[in-house]
């Protein structure tokens, strides 16, 4: 649901509206059983706030929003029922193969060149993508390469404000429209930091910001079948970059 909302719409929401949207996203089945009044009480906002959110999302009201959620859940359940083991295996392999085909060796070597310098390396993502970045961060630490990863968005923004040309940010989002990640990249870019983005290969806000942009298989990114497997292309790209860094570092040591 969130991935289909434009970054402009996200940026137009108030803090209270964002809180309601997050609750809806994380509790879609529950929301179907709630009235607009009960949803407002549950999220500690007014009914007017809920209705404003519905309007900003392009719905006539809460009833239409619930209809959209019901349709979305129905499609996801059908995908789960129809998927076989072979389908799942083929889907994951296809995602990696298609992502590999889009890799640019020159981009990777330029990024590795920056990593070999005394550059400050930063990672930022949200949700399950953040877990993938945490793995990449720890992988670098095993090779004694210092880096920073942020779980708190406000701290991430504060750090981005103080970045310079000596900073390298890996900003990753499956949809490329996660508003916190887009904002982090915007701030870092405005401070002359080098920004590396990894997102779906469809048009998105994040890919417009980066100095080096990497695309992942769009079909895999849009899949509702295996949410965790959809991060595999991101992990694949990060692993290629880190492995190349380690190989280059070994040559210079």
VENZITA-V160210 format. One line per field, one symbol per residue. phi: phi as a letter, one per 30 degrees, with the letter a starting at -180 (. if undefined). A space follows every 50 residues. Layout:
BEGIN
phi->???
END
This chain:
BEGIN
phi->.ddccddddeddddddddddddddddbdddedccddddddddchbddddd dddedddjcdaddddddddddddddddddddddcddeddddddddddddd dcdcddddddddedddddcdcbbbabidddddddddddddddcicdabbb ccdddedddddcdbdccbcccbaedibddddddedddeddciddcccbad dddbddddcddbcccceddddddcdbdddddedddedddddddddddddd ddd
END
